[in-house]
Amino acid sequence: MPVANKKILYTIAFLMGFTLMSYEILGVRVLSPYYGSSIYVWGAIISIFLAGLAVGYEYGGKIADKTADLNILRRIIISPALLITTFPVYGQRLCKSIYELELDSRVSVLLLSAILFFIPCVFMGAIIPILVKIRAADSQKIGSAAGDVYATSTAGSIAGTLFTSFFLISWLSIPKCFLLLGLILIACWLLCVIFQLKSSKK
Amino acid sequence: MAQTAPPVIVNMKKYIHIAIFIAVLSLALPGTAQEKTSGSSSSNQPGFWETVNDFFLPHPEHREILLEKQTLYFLVTVEKGENGWHHLVFNPNRGSQGIWNPESPDELLSNYCKYTTLFLQSIDQYPRRVLFVGLGAGIMPRFIRKHFPATIIDVIEIDGEIPGIAEQYFGFKKDDKTNITIGDGRDFINRNKVKYDIIFIDAYHAENIPFQLTTEEFYRKIRDALTPGGLMTANLANLGKPKFIANELKTVQSIFPDLAVFVCPGQTNYMLFAPVNRKFDSAAVKPKCAELEKTSNPELDFKAMLDTRMKEEEIKTMTGEAMILKDDFAPVETMK
């Protein structure tokens, strides 16, 4: 398997970080019409995102030790891409049905966030260790590979947070925002596909 | 490896210097700004509190701070002015959330409360149950209890510390016909199953406008929670965001077509008033108001209040290019 282009890895790390935080902020916007914007809503969403990432890192690391290449990356990226793109189709329905169970607000909001956001976060978290492994594959510099990937993805997260809260929400309706995020992930997937095709021709 | 180490350390030093510089700067800034505000003397008029663009705590020389408390949502302060009035302030920025004079506990001092008495003149029957979205200092619930002793008062307030503060400093009393729920107004109204004769919405404050309490979907739920002859009043503080006001008027009007809008003196607040299935008839409430004027405090000038009503054409011009806010698209934070 050819070593992937540095630029592609960092582009994916950046866009992944961007999508993750943008998704989190939009998540609050989706839940607020049901539960309001009390501190519980923020708390529930942030903790579910972190839980998803933690599980993702764990599994991503294990996968990376078996195989770390663009092929596995591509297969992981497509899941959150599809889940986020189709969010407007299932999101409102799930919100409604969980909300109408009339559980305690805190339990209800935690359960709903888990159902809506946990799985995409697992996949997005799993990307990171794989990127690190691909980046460090041909060298001993595992430390700087991990540092670079985390720095780039966190820079993406900052950009995603600011862009979404300062601009995106005032430009597009919430379903369109989800569509945009989904398209960003599909673009990442395409990057992997295109690069794979290119390198296999060589 | 060893060769690359020194530049990293040099870089770190640079960052530490930047961090120290920022820390010193942030310590110095509020100090200089406070000096600026200390020179201005306070007039202790409610108008001053509602309009002043004061980002820092008032100077202790002019206002005594009775309470300063960090809650889950706000830094709440209760301040006592030179004339003895108590002010409730959320976050040390602008605007008073409630004014109360302990020496004249039944007097209504803020514009919001004064206008609400005007609206109360238009109800024909004794309100059985009312809802307050946002408690604040609890001045209006106190007023309702005094004039309608049998009414059930429901309150939904996001901050669990506020009811205690209202009781301790603003003469609010919780009795067995007053139910206080702590939570978000939207969650409450979503789950609500009872009907109200009056719903008071006073939930937008300072820079924080909860978008889920501004949308068409929210006001539809409010309308559905009203009795056939019920009414809704909403207090829109004018925060220098005319676009937000225009969009909000259009949104409320889409649900309550007979919306009446009053502009408080100095344009500090827009008072929205929406009876279900009927119009607010200024001429009809005039005699009632005149009667009340004789018996209650002379501060309430009903005629002047009625004169501040926006004409239908004025509302039309204002909302001409406005949009209806929806759960899917309500960027209230960026509206200027």
Chai-1 contact restraints between the chains, C-beta under 6 A:
chainA,res_idxA,chainB,res_idxB,connection_type,confidence,min_distance_angstrom,max_distance_angstrom,comment,restraint_id
A,S32,B,Q212,contact,1.0,0.0,6.0,A-B,restraint_1
A,P33,B,Q212,contact,1.0,0.0,6.0,A-B,restraint_2
A,P33,B,D327,contact,1.0,0.0,6.0,A-B,restraint_3
A,Y35,B,D187,contact,1.0,0.0,6.0,A-B,restraint_4
A,G36,B,D184,contact,1.0,0.0,6.0,A-B,restraint_5
A,G36,B,R186,contact,1.0,0.0,6.0,A-B,restraint_6
A,G36,B,D187,contact,1.0,0.0,6.0,A-B,restraint_7
A,G36,B,Q212,contact,1.0,0.0,6.0,A-B,restraint_8
A,S37,B,P210,contact,1.0,0.0,6.0,A-B,restraint_9
A,S38,B,I158,contact,1.0,0.0,6.0,A-B,restraint_10
A,S38,B,D184,contact,1.0,0.0,6.0,A-B,restraint_11
A,I39,B,L72,contact,1.0,0.0,6.0,A-B,restraint_12
A,I169,B,P331,contact,1.0,0.0,6.0,A-B,restraint_13
A,S170,B,P331,contact,1.0,0.0,6.0,A-B,restraint_14
A,S170,B,T334,contact,1.0,0.0,6.0,A-B,restraint_15
A,S173,B,D328,contact,1.0,0.0,6.0,A-B,restraint_16
A,S173,B,F329,contact,1.0,0.0,6.0,A-B,restraint_17
A,I174,B,D328,contact,1.0,0.0,6.0,A-B,restraint_18
